[in-house]
Amino acid sequence: MDFEDVAEANVKFDREFFFNLPKTDLHVHLDGSLRLQTIMELAEADGVDLGAGSVEELNRKIAPGRVHNSLDEYLASFETTLKVLQTERGLYRATYELAEDAAKEHIEYMEIRFSPVLHTQKKLCSAAILEAVLSALRDGERDFGIHGGVIVCGIRNIAPKVSLRLAELAVAFKNRGVVGFDLAGSEYNHPAKNHLAAFNLILSNNVNVTIHAGEAYGPESIHQALHYCGAHRLGHGTRLREDGDLLNYVNDHRIPLEICLSSNAQTRTVDNLDDHPFRFYLDLGLRLTLNTDNRLITNTTMTDEYYTAFKEYQLRPKEILDIVMSGVKSAFIPYEIKRDFIVRTKAKVKKLIVEYAAQHP
């Protein structure tokens, strides 16, 4: 049996199949992806009051996976996790454990994003903050075999001059583990074009750009991300469907969308997954990648995101292959490395699908 024999077949994949599937995660926030036990232990070590005396109480406080009324309400949960990410030790441990958790479910490449400015409550300098994360990621690569990079985030609702300072930091650490620059935070009433100085610096230094856009605001946000700030990828892009002309531009230029299904449902970006444009985008041929966004806050894994997409949108084997390969093709890695990664991953996925189909006729 060859892959072509099953490419369009109705194969009933189970969750274990997606667990074993080689994957990428290009949109995962460090401060939204800690282990609950780690938060408790770091808080105890640093004398931090979490307002919770046990893992169970902390779980109820954060309520992973809860559906919120808005993106801003969803973001409020980060106030708790950020309390324990104010030391090099805390940053290192959170990053190292994230690499371990990802590797366990066969994520072969991930891009961890965070904003150093949110980790300065104890007067750590931005360079030390970033180095702690990069060091942990390097050690994670050594110990778990996963590869990855760091994306530095500017924040929409913080002064643009802060984004410029973060852009300078990203440029200084280019080729030292930083692979891109992002603009995150509250999208409504905080336009990306306010941060043009940061993006002018980033683009003039040939640093990759991804921007949260079209999550809590409409196509105008996506337009600014692309045409003002030069985005190479779009974080979410859920509301792109509201502007057909812009949608065709994104498709024609093969600009990847970093889709986070569970997160979009929990932030009320969509009312439910039936209302998500994922299937519409897939049928039109857009370059879609699946991502966790926040493993803890969203209560998800890459295995869950793929399995959810499979069940909700009746994915066929060829579509699963295409989504995996979109993740690989969209990664911010040099072409010389990406070329081999593409060939290797495609062969792995095809082999896994054929073997599963043969065992589950």
C-alpha positions as YAML, in Angstrom:
chain: A
units: angstrom
residues:
- id: 1
  name: MET
  ca: [0.00, 0.00, 0.00]
- id: 2
  name: ASP
  ca: [1.30, 3.45, -0.99]
- id: 3
  name: PHE
  ca: [0.34, 6.84, 0.44]
- id: 4
  name: GLU
  ca: [-1.57, 7.67, -2.75]
- id: 5
  name: ASP
  ca: [-3.84, 4.69, -2.06]
- id: 6
  name: VAL
  ca: [-5.08, 6.24, 1.20]
- id: 7
  name: ALA
  ca: [-4.56, 9.98, 0.62]
- id: 8
  name: GLU
  ca: [-8.30, 10.67, 0.18]
- id: 9
  name: ALA
  ca: [-9.60, 7.74, 2.25]
- id: 10
  name: ASN
  ca: [-11.85, 8.06, 5.26]
- id: 11
  name: VAL
  ca: [-9.39, 6.78, 7.84]
- id: 12
  name: LYS
  ca: [-10.61, 6.82, 11.46]
- id: 13
  name: PHE
  ca: [-7.48, 8.04, 13.21]
- id: 14
  name: ASP
  ca: [-7.37, 7.88, 17.00]
- id: 15
  name: ARG
  ca: [-5.68, 10.23, 19.45]
- id: 16
  name: GLU
  ca: [-2.61, 7.97, 19.70]
- id: 17
  name: PHE
  ca: [-1.98, 8.45, 15.99]
- id: 18
  name: PHE
  ca: [-1.76, 12.22, 16.45]
- id: 19
  name: PHE
  ca: [0.41, 11.76, 19.53]
- id: 20
  name: ASN
  ca: [2.94, 9.87, 17.40]
- id: 21
  name: LEU
  ca: [2.67, 12.25, 14.46]
- id: 22
  name: PRO
  ca: [5.79, 14.43, 13.98]
- id: 23
  name: LYS
  ca: [4.66, 17.99, 14.61]
- id: 24
  name: THR
  ca: [5.68, 21.62, 14.97]
- id: 25
  name: ASP
  ca: [4.34, 24.28, 17.34]
- id: 26
  name: LEU
  ca: [5.08, 27.74, 15.98]
- id: 27
  name: HIS
  ca: [2.78, 29.73, 18.28]
- id: 28
  name: VAL
  ca: [3.26, 28.90, 21.95]
- id: 29
  name: HIS
  ca: [3.59, 31.46, 24.75]
- id: 30
  name: LEU
  ca: [6.05, 30.66, 27.51]
- id: 31
  name: ASP
  ca: [4.04, 32.41, 30.22]
- id: 32
  name: GLY
  ca: [0.93, 30.46, 29.26]
- id: 33
  name: SER
  ca: [2.54, 27.03, 29.17]
- id: 34
  name: LEU
  ca: [3.86, 26.21, 32.65]
- id: 35
  name: ARG
  ca: [3.08, 23.12, 34.70]
- id: 36
  name: LEU
  ca: [0.80, 23.79, 37.68]
- id: 37
  name: GLN
  ca: [3.16, 21.97, 40.05]
- id: 38
  name: THR
  ca: [6.04, 24.11, 38.82]
- id: 39
  name: ILE
  ca: [4.12, 27.32, 39.51]
- id: 40
  name: MET
  ca: [3.48, 26.17, 43.08]
- id: 41
  name: GLU
  ca: [7.11, 25.17, 43.69]
- id: 42
  name: LEU
  ca: [8.55, 28.37, 42.22]
- id: 43
  name: ALA
  ca: [6.11, 30.46, 44.23]
- id: 44
  name: GLU
  ca: [7.10, 28.69, 47.44]
- id: 45
  name: ALA
  ca: [10.81, 29.09, 46.71]
- id: 46
  name: ASP
  ca: [10.44, 32.80, 45.91]
- id: 47
  name: GLY
  ca: [7.90, 33.68, 48.59]
- id: 48
  name: VAL
  ca: [5.24, 34.61, 46.03]
- id: 49
  name: ASP
  ca: [1.59, 34.79, 47.07]
- id: 50
  name: LEU
  ca: [-0.51, 33.12, 44.39]
- id: 51
  name: GLY
  ca: [-3.76, 33.33, 46.29]
- id: 52
  name: ALA
  ca: [-3.81, 29.52, 46.23]
- id: 53
  name: GLY
  ca: [-2.34, 27.10, 48.75]
- id: 54
  name: SER
  ca: [-2.37, 23.92, 46.66]
- id: 55
  name: VAL
  ca: [-2.25, 22.69, 43.10]
- id: 56
  name: GLU
  ca: [-5.98, 22.04, 43.27]
- id: 57
  name: GLU
  ca: [-6.71, 25.59, 44.40]
- id: 58
  name: LEU
  ca: [-4.38, 26.97, 41.75]
- id: 59
  name: ASN
  ca: [-6.14, 24.89, 39.11]
- id: 60
  name: ARG
  ca: [-9.48, 26.37, 40.16]
- id: 61
  name: LYS
  ca: [-8.02, 29.88, 40.14]
- id: 62
  name: ILE
  ca: [-6.52, 29.64, 36.66]
- id: 63
  name: ALA
  ca: [-9.28, 27.33, 35.36]
- id: 64
  name: PRO
  ca: [-7.36, 25.92, 32.37]
- id: 65
  name: GLY
  ca: [-9.56, 25.53, 29.34]
- id: 66
  name: ARG
  ca: [-12.31, 27.82, 30.60]
- id: 67
  name: VAL
  ca: [-14.33, 29.73, 28.02]
- id: 68
  name: HIS
  ca: [-13.90, 33.45, 28.65]
- id: 69
  name: ASN
  ca: [-16.01, 36.42, 27.63]
- id: 70
  name: SER
  ca: [-13.20, 38.06, 25.68]
- id: 71
  name: LEU
  ca: [-9.50, 37.94, 24.81]
- id: 72
  name: ASP
  ca: [-8.76, 40.51, 27.51]
- id: 73
  name: GLU
  ca: [-10.40, 38.31, 30.14]
- id: 74
  name: TYR
  ca: [-8.40, 35.33, 28.88]
- id: 75
  name: LEU
  ca: [-5.17, 37.34, 29.17]
- id: 76
  name: ALA
  ca: [-5.90, 38.14, 32.83]
- id: 77
  name: SER
  ca: [-4.89, 34.57, 33.75]
- id: 78
  name: PHE
  ca: [-1.30, 35.44, 32.88]
- id: 79
  name: GLU
  ca: [-1.07, 37.70, 35.93]
- id: 80
  name: THR
  ca: [-0.70, 34.53, 38.02]
- id: 81
  name: THR
  ca: [1.87, 32.75, 35.87]
- id: 82
  name: LEU
  ca: [4.01, 35.86, 35.44]
- id: 83
  name: LYS
  ca: [4.48, 36.09, 39.21]
- id: 84
  name: VAL
  ca: [6.84, 33.10, 39.15]
- id: 85
  name: LEU
  ca: [8.68, 34.09, 35.98]
- id: 86
  name: GLN
  ca: [10.67, 36.96, 37.45]
- id: 87
  name: THR
  ca: [13.94, 35.11, 38.11]
- id: 88
  name: GLU
  ca: [16.44, 33.42, 35.83]
- id: 89
  name: ARG
  ca: [15.78, 30.17, 37.67]
- id: 90
  name: GLY
  ca: [12.04, 30.37, 37.02]
- id: 91
  name: LEU
  ca: [12.45, 31.31, 33.38]
- id: 92
  name: TYR
  ca: [14.98, 28.54, 32.80]
- id: 93
  name: ARG
  ca: [12.82, 25.87, 34.45]
- id: 94
  name: ALA
  ca: [9.63, 26.87, 32.62]
- id: 95
  name: THR
  ca: [11.39, 26.81, 29.24]
- id: 96
  name: TYR
  ca: [13.22, 23.55, 29.88]
- id: 97
  name: GLU
  ca: [10.03, 21.81, 31.00]
- id: 98
  name: LEU
  ca: [8.12, 23.17, 28.01]
- id: 99
  name: ALA
  ca: [10.76, 21.65, 25.72]
- id: 100
  name: GLU
  ca: [10.44, 18.35, 27.60]
- id: 101
  name: ASP
  ca: [6.64, 18.32, 27.41]
- id: 102
  name: ALA
  ca: [6.70, 19.12, 23.70]
- id: 103
  name: ALA
  ca: [9.30, 16.48, 22.89]
- id: 104
  name: LYS
  ca: [7.26, 13.82, 24.70]
- id: 105
  name: GLU
  ca: [4.45, 14.22, 22.17]
- id: 106
  name: HIS
  ca: [6.77, 14.18, 19.16]
- id: 107
  name: ILE
  ca: [6.99, 17.90, 18.49]
- id: 108
  name: GLU
  ca: [10.21, 18.12, 16.54]
- id: 109
  name: TYR
  ca: [10.43, 21.90, 16.27]
- id: 110
  name: MET
  ca: [8.86, 24.71, 18.30]
- id: 111
  name: GLU
  ca: [9.12, 28.48, 18.51]
- id: 112
  name: ILE
  ca: [8.63, 29.81, 22.04]
- id: 113
  name: ARG
  ca: [7.48, 33.41, 22.26]
- id: 114
  name: PHE
  ca: [7.50, 35.78, 25.19]
- id: 115
  name: SER
  ca: [8.07, 39.44, 26.04]
- id: 116
  name: PRO
  ca: [11.09, 40.09, 28.30]
- id: 117
  name: VAL
  ca: [9.56, 43.37, 29.48]
- id: 118
  name: LEU
  ca: [6.97, 41.36, 31.44]
- id: 119
  name: HIS
  ca: [9.69, 39.65, 33.48]
- id: 120
  name: THR
  ca: [11.44, 42.66, 35.01]
- id: 121
  name: GLN
  ca: [9.55, 42.97, 38.31]
- id: 122
  name: LYS
  ca: [12.69, 41.94, 40.21]
- id: 123
  name: LYS
  ca: [14.93, 44.23, 38.16]
- id: 124
  name: LEU
  ca: [16.39, 41.54, 35.89]
- id: 125
  name: CYS
  ca: [17.81, 43.08, 32.73]
- id: 126
  name: SER
  ca: [16.31, 42.08, 29.40]
- id: 127
  name: ALA
  ca: [19.50, 40.40, 28.19]
- id: 128
  name: ALA
  ca: [19.68, 38.16, 31.26]
- id: 129
  name: ILE
  ca: [15.99, 37.28, 30.90]
- id: 130
  name: LEU
  ca: [16.40, 36.30, 27.26]
- id: 131
  name: GLU
  ca: [19.61, 34.38, 27.88]
- id: 132
  name: ALA
  ca: [17.92, 32.30, 30.61]
- id: 133
  name: VAL
  ca: [15.26, 31.21, 28.13]
- id: 134
  name: LEU
  ca: [17.74, 30.55, 25.32]
- id: 135
  name: SER
  ca: [20.00, 28.56, 27.64]
- id: 136
  name: ALA
  ca: [17.09, 26.36, 28.72]
- id: 137
  name: LEU
  ca: [16.04, 25.79, 25.13]
- id: 138
  name: ARG
  ca: [19.59, 24.78, 24.17]
- id: 139
  name: ASP
  ca: [19.68, 22.33, 27.07]
- id: 140
  name: GLY
  ca: [16.26, 21.02, 26.05]
- id: 141
  name: GLU
  ca: [17.57, 20.38, 22.55]
- id: 142
  name: ARG
  ca: [20.52, 18.49, 24.01]
- id: 143
  name: ASP
  ca: [18.48, 16.39, 26.43]
- id: 144
  name: PHE
  ca: [15.25, 15.78, 24.49]
- id: 145
  name: GLY
  ca: [16.20, 16.09, 20.83]
- id: 146
  name: ILE
  ca: [13.69, 18.84, 20.10]
- id: 147
  name: HIS
  ca: [14.81, 21.86, 18.07]
- id: 148
  name: GLY
  ca: [13.51, 25.38, 18.43]
- id: 149
  name: GLY
  ca: [13.94, 29.10, 18.57]
- id: 150
  name: VAL
  ca: [12.65, 32.11, 20.48]
- id: 151
  name: ILE
  ca: [10.35, 34.86, 19.26]
- id: 152
  name: VAL
  ca: [10.59, 38.15, 21.14]
- id: 153
  name: CYS
  ca: [7.22, 39.88, 21.59]
- id: 154
  name: GLY
  ca: [6.45, 43.55, 21.60]
- id: 155
  name: ILE
  ca: [3.22, 44.41, 23.40]
- id: 156
  name: ARG
  ca: [0.43, 46.35, 21.66]
- id: 157
  name: ASN
  ca: [-0.93, 47.99, 24.80]
- id: 158
  name: ILE
  ca: [2.46, 49.13, 26.12]
- id: 159
  name: ALA
  ca: [4.23, 52.25, 24.83]
- id: 160
  name: PRO
  ca: [5.71, 51.84, 21.32]
- id: 161
  name: LYS
  ca: [9.14, 52.89, 22.59]
- id: 162
  name: VAL
  ca: [9.16, 49.70, 24.67]
- id: 163
  name: SER
  ca: [8.56, 47.67, 21.53]
- id: 164
  name: LEU
  ca: [11.52, 49.46, 19.96]
- id: 165
  name: ARG
  ca: [13.76, 48.47, 22.89]
- id: 166
  name: LEU
  ca: [12.55, 44.86, 22.51]
- id: 167
  name: ALA
  ca: [13.24, 45.01, 18.78]
- id: 168
  name: GLU
  ca: [16.80, 46.12, 19.56]
- id: 169
  name: LEU
  ca: [17.12, 43.14, 21.88]
- id: 170
  name: ALA
  ca: [15.84, 40.76, 19.19]
- id: 171
  name: VAL
  ca: [18.34, 42.13, 16.68]
- id: 172
  name: ALA
  ca: [21.20, 41.76, 19.18]
- id: 173
  name: PHE
  ca: [20.29, 38.10, 19.69]
- id: 174
  name: LYS
  ca: [19.72, 37.27, 16.05]
- id: 175
  name: ASN
  ca: [21.71, 34.12, 15.20]
- id: 176
  name: ARG
  ca: [21.96, 33.40, 18.93]
- id: 177
  name: GLY
  ca: [18.60, 31.66, 19.20]
- id: 178
  name: VAL
  ca: [16.12, 34.46, 18.46]
- id: 179
  name: VAL
  ca: [14.33, 33.63, 15.22]
- id: 180
  name: GLY
  ca: [11.64, 36.29, 15.04]
- id: 181
  name: PHE
  ca: [9.74, 39.28, 16.42]
- id: 182
  name: ASP
  ca: [6.04, 39.46, 17.29]
- id: 183
  name: LEU
  ca: [3.45, 41.95, 18.48]
- id: 184
  name: ALA
  ca: [1.12, 40.47, 21.09]
- id: 185
  name: GLY
  ca: [-1.25, 41.77, 23.75]
- id: 186
  name: SER
  ca: [-4.69, 43.37, 23.65]
- id: 187
  name: GLU
  ca: [-5.55, 43.86, 19.98]
- id: 188
  name: TYR
  ca: [-8.64, 46.09, 20.19]
- id: 189
  name: ASN
  ca: [-7.82, 49.82, 20.06]
- id: 190
  name: HIS
  ca: [-4.06, 49.15, 19.97]
- id: 191
  name: PRO
  ca: [-3.12, 49.23, 16.26]
- id: 192
  name: ALA
  ca: [0.08, 47.65, 15.06]
- id: 193
  name: LYS
  ca: [1.01, 50.75, 13.07]
- id: 194
  name: ASN
  ca: [1.75, 52.54, 16.34]
- id: 195
  name: HIS
  ca: [4.82, 50.29, 16.63]
- id: 196
  name: LEU
  ca: [6.32, 51.04, 13.22]
- id: 197
  name: ALA
  ca: [9.71, 52.12, 14.59]
- id: 198
  name: ALA
  ca: [10.21, 48.65, 16.07]
- id: 199
  name: PHE
  ca: [9.28, 46.90, 12.85]
- id: 200
  name: ASN
  ca: [11.40, 49.22, 10.71]
- id: 201
  name: LEU
  ca: [14.39, 48.19, 12.80]
- id: 202
  name: ILE
  ca: [13.44, 44.50, 12.69]
- id: 203
  name: LEU
  ca: [12.94, 44.41, 8.92]
- id: 204
  name: SER
  ca: [16.06, 46.44, 8.20]
- id: 205
  name: ASN
  ca: [18.01, 43.75, 10.05]
- id: 206
  name: ASN
  ca: [16.33, 40.89, 8.18]
- id: 207
  name: VAL
  ca: [14.59, 39.45, 11.24]
- id: 208
  name: ASN
  ca: [11.47, 37.33, 10.71]
- id: 209
  name: VAL
  ca: [8.11, 38.87, 11.66]
- id: 210
  name: THR
  ca: [4.91, 37.29, 12.94]
- id: 211
  name: ILE
  ca: [2.10, 39.40, 14.37]
- id: 212
  name: HIS
  ca: [-1.04, 38.59, 16.34]
- id: 213
  name: ALA
  ca: [-3.78, 39.89, 14.06]
- id: 214
  name: GLY
  ca: [-7.37, 39.11, 13.25]
- id: 215
  name: GLU
  ca: [-8.02, 37.50, 16.63]
- id: 216
  name: ALA
  ca: [-9.90, 40.15, 18.60]
- id: 217
  name: TYR
  ca: [-10.14, 42.70, 15.78]
- id: 218
  name: GLY
  ca: [-11.09, 42.57, 12.12]
- id: 219
  name: PRO
  ca: [-9.30, 42.61, 8.76]
- id: 220
  name: GLU
  ca: [-7.89, 46.10, 9.31]
- id: 221
  name: SER
  ca: [-5.62, 44.62, 11.97]
- id: 222
  name: ILE
  ca: [-4.40, 42.02, 9.48]
- id: 223
  name: HIS
  ca: [-3.91, 44.70, 6.82]
- id: 224
  name: GLN
  ca: [-1.68, 46.70, 9.18]
- id: 225
  name: ALA
  ca: [0.30, 43.60, 10.17]
- id: 226
  name: LEU
  ca: [1.04, 42.83, 6.53]
- id: 227
  name: HIS
  ca: [1.33, 46.20, 4.83]
- id: 228
  name: TYR
  ca: [2.64, 48.43, 7.61]
- id: 229
  name: CYS
  ca: [4.72, 45.98, 9.64]
- id: 230
  name: GLY
  ca: [5.80, 43.45, 7.01]
- id: 231
  name: ALA
  ca: [4.53, 40.28, 8.72]
- id: 232
  name: HIS
  ca: [5.78, 37.01, 7.25]
- id: 233
  name: ARG
  ca: [3.24, 35.01, 9.27]
- id: 234
  name: LEU
  ca: [-0.04, 35.88, 10.99]
- id: 235
  name: GLY
  ca: [-0.89, 34.85, 14.53]
- id: 236
  name: HIS
  ca: [-4.47, 33.52, 14.33]
- id: 237
  name: GLY
  ca: [-5.91, 35.43, 11.34]
- id: 238
  name: THR
  ca: [-9.34, 34.13, 12.31]
- id: 239
  name: ARG
  ca: [-11.21, 37.16, 10.98]
- id: 240
  name: LEU
  ca: [-9.44, 37.17, 7.63]
- id: 241
  name: ARG
  ca: [-12.58, 35.66, 6.10]
- id: 242
  name: GLU
  ca: [-14.32, 39.03, 6.48]
- id: 243
  name: ASP
  ca: [-12.25, 40.51, 3.64]
- id: 244
  name: GLY
  ca: [-12.15, 38.29, 0.56]
- id: 245
  name: ASP
  ca: [-9.64, 40.45, -1.29]
- id: 246
  name: LEU
  ca: [-7.20, 40.42, 1.62]
- id: 247
  name: LEU
  ca: [-7.79, 36.69, 2.03]
- id: 248
  name: ASN
  ca: [-6.77, 36.11, -1.58]
- id: 249
  name: TYR
  ca: [-3.67, 38.24, -1.07]
- id: 250
  name: VAL
  ca: [-2.66, 36.11, 1.91]
- id: 251
  name: ASN
  ca: [-3.30, 32.95, -0.07]
- id: 252
  name: ASP
  ca: [-1.52, 34.12, -3.22]
- id: 253
  name: HIS
  ca: [1.56, 35.13, -1.22]
- id: 254
  name: ARG
  ca: [1.50, 31.91, 0.84]
- id: 255
  name: ILE
  ca: [1.49, 33.82, 4.12]
- id: 256
  name: PRO
  ca: [0.99, 31.20, 6.86]
- id: 257
  name: LEU
  ca: [-1.72, 31.43, 9.48]
- id: 258
  name: GLU
  ca: [-0.87, 30.25, 12.99]
- id: 259
  name: ILE
  ca: [-4.19, 28.63, 13.85]
- id: 260
  name: CYS
  ca: [-4.99, 27.97, 17.54]
- id: 261
  name: LEU
  ca: [-8.39, 26.28, 17.54]
- id: 262
  name: SER
  ca: [-8.99, 25.68, 21.25]
- id: 263
  name: SER
  ca: [-7.71, 29.12, 22.19]
- id: 264
  name: ASN
  ca: [-9.98, 30.82, 19.65]
- id: 265
  name: ALA
  ca: [-13.02, 29.11, 21.13]
- id: 266
  name: GLN
  ca: [-12.00, 30.04, 24.68]
- id: 267
  name: THR
  ca: [-11.41, 33.73, 23.89]
- id: 268
  name: ARG
  ca: [-14.73, 33.99, 22.04]
- id: 269
  name: THR
  ca: [-12.90, 34.79, 18.83]
- id: 270
  name: VAL
  ca: [-15.44, 32.30, 17.47]
- id: 271
  name: ASP
  ca: [-18.64, 31.19, 19.18]
- id: 272
  name: ASN
  ca: [-17.67, 27.54, 18.77]
- id: 273
  name: LEU
  ca: [-15.48, 25.37, 16.58]
- id: 274
  name: ASP
  ca: [-18.31, 24.86, 14.08]
- id: 275
  name: ASP
  ca: [-18.08, 28.60, 13.44]
- id: 276
  name: HIS
  ca: [-14.30, 28.60, 12.99]
- id: 277
  name: PRO
  ca: [-13.11, 29.31, 9.41]
- id: 278
  name: PHE
  ca: [-10.53, 26.49, 9.54]
- id: 279
  name: ARG
  ca: [-12.32, 24.25, 7.03]
- id: 280
  name: PHE
  ca: [-13.10, 27.22, 4.77]
- id: 281
  name: TYR
  ca: [-9.44, 28.26, 4.78]
- id: 282
  name: LEU
  ca: [-8.28, 24.69, 4.19]
- id: 283
  name: ASP
  ca: [-10.59, 24.21, 1.21]
- id: 284
  name: LEU
  ca: [-9.31, 27.46, -0.31]
- id: 285
  name: GLY
  ca: [-5.72, 26.25, -0.01]
- id: 286
  name: LEU
  ca: [-4.40, 28.72, 2.57]
- id: 287
  name: ARG
  ca: [-1.20, 27.71, 4.33]
- id: 288
  name: LEU
  ca: [-2.48, 26.65, 7.76]
- id: 289
  name: THR
  ca: [-0.42, 25.62, 10.76]
- id: 290
  name: LEU
  ca: [-1.85, 24.19, 13.98]
- id: 291
  name: ASN
  ca: [-0.53, 25.45, 17.31]
- id: 292
  name: THR
  ca: [-1.28, 25.35, 21.04]
- id: 293
  name: ASP
  ca: [-1.06, 29.09, 21.88]
- id: 294
  name: ASN
  ca: [-0.94, 28.34, 25.63]
- id: 295
  name: ARG
  ca: [-0.63, 24.77, 26.86]
- id: 296
  name: LEU
  ca: [-1.69, 25.56, 30.43]
- id: 297
  name: ILE
  ca: [-4.20, 28.40, 30.07]
- id: 298
  name: THR
  ca: [-5.86, 26.71, 27.10]
- id: 299
  name: ASN
  ca: [-5.44, 23.22, 28.61]
- id: 300
  name: THR
  ca: [-4.21, 21.69, 25.38]
- id: 301
  name: THR
  ca: [-1.36, 19.94, 23.60]
- id: 302
  name: MET
  ca: [-0.44, 19.67, 19.94]
- id: 303
  name: THR
  ca: [-1.88, 16.15, 20.02]
- id: 304
  name: ASP
  ca: [-5.19, 17.62, 21.20]
- id: 305
  name: GLU
  ca: [-5.18, 20.35, 18.56]
- id: 306
  name: TYR
  ca: [-4.65, 17.86, 15.72]
- id: 307
  name: TYR
  ca: [-7.19, 15.41, 17.11]
- id: 308
  name: THR
  ca: [-9.73, 18.22, 17.55]
- id: 309
  name: ALA
  ca: [-9.18, 19.41, 13.98]
- id: 310
  name: PHE
  ca: [-9.53, 15.85, 12.68]
- id: 311
  name: LYS
  ca: [-12.82, 15.26, 14.47]
- id: 312
  name: GLU
  ca: [-14.33, 18.69, 13.83]
- id: 313
  name: TYR
  ca: [-13.41, 19.02, 10.17]
- id: 314
  name: GLN
  ca: [-13.18, 15.38, 9.01]
- id: 315
  name: LEU
  ca: [-9.59, 15.69, 7.85]
- id: 316
  name: ARG
  ca: [-8.41, 13.27, 5.20]
- id: 317
  name: PRO
  ca: [-4.87, 11.81, 5.25]
- id: 318
  name: LYS
  ca: [-3.63, 14.20, 2.57]
- id: 319
  name: GLU
  ca: [-4.94, 17.18, 4.53]
- id: 320
  name: ILE
  ca: [-3.18, 15.98, 7.67]
- id: 321
  name: LEU
  ca: [0.05, 15.70, 5.71]
- id: 322
  name: ASP
  ca: [-0.46, 19.17, 4.24]
- id: 323
  name: ILE
  ca: [-1.01, 20.75, 7.68]
- id: 324
  name: VAL
  ca: [2.09, 19.09, 9.14]
- id: 325
  name: MET
  ca: [4.15, 20.20, 6.16]
- id: 326
  name: SER
  ca: [2.79, 23.74, 6.39]
- id: 327
  name: GLY
  ca: [4.21, 23.88, 9.90]
- id: 328
  name: VAL
  ca: [7.61, 22.75, 8.67]
- id: 329
  name: LYS
  ca: [7.60, 25.09, 5.66]
- id: 330
  name: SER
  ca: [6.54, 28.05, 7.80]
- id: 331
  name: ALA
  ca: [9.21, 27.61, 10.48]
- id: 332
  name: PHE
  ca: [11.68, 30.45, 10.90]
- id: 333
  name: ILE
  ca: [14.73, 28.33, 10.11]
- id: 334
  name: PRO
  ca: [17.39, 28.61, 7.37]
- id: 335
  name: TYR
  ca: [16.52, 27.05, 4.04]
- id: 336
  name: GLU
  ca: [19.49, 24.69, 4.13]
- id: 337
  name: ILE
  ca: [18.13, 23.14, 7.33]
- id: 338
  name: LYS
  ca: [14.48, 23.41, 6.33]
- id: 339
  name: ARG
  ca: [15.03, 21.55, 3.05]
- id: 340
  name: ASP
  ca: [16.18, 18.39, 4.83]
- id: 341
  name: PHE
  ca: [13.52, 18.85, 7.52]
- id: 342
  name: ILE
  ca: [10.82, 18.92, 4.83]
- id: 343
  name: VAL
  ca: [12.02, 15.74, 3.13]
- id: 344
  name: ARG
  ca: [12.49, 13.88, 6.40]
- id: 345
  name: THR
  ca: [9.14, 14.90, 7.87]
- id: 346
  name: LYS
  ca: [7.15, 14.15, 4.73]
- id: 347
  name: ALA
  ca: [8.57, 10.64, 4.61]
- id: 348
  name: LYS
  ca: [7.79, 10.07, 8.31]
- id: 349
  name: VAL
  ca: [4.20, 11.27, 8.04]
- id: 350
  name: LYS
  ca: [3.45, 9.25, 4.91]
- id: 351
  name: LYS
  ca: [4.89, 6.12, 6.48]
- id: 352
  name: LEU
  ca: [2.90, 6.62, 9.69]
- id: 353
  name: ILE
  ca: [-0.35, 7.16, 7.80]
- id: 354
  name: VAL
  ca: [0.13, 4.11, 5.57]
- id: 355
  name: GLU
  ca: [0.98, 1.90, 8.53]
- id: 356
  name: TYR
  ca: [-2.03, 3.11, 10.51]
- id: 357
  name: ALA
  ca: [-4.41, 2.67, 7.56]
- id: 358
  name: ALA
  ca: [-3.14, -0.87, 7.01]
- id: 359
  name: GLN
  ca: [-3.70, -1.75, 10.68]
- id: 360
  name: HIS
  ca: [-7.15, -0.10, 10.82]
- id: 361
  name: PRO
  ca: [-8.90, -1.01, 7.58]
...
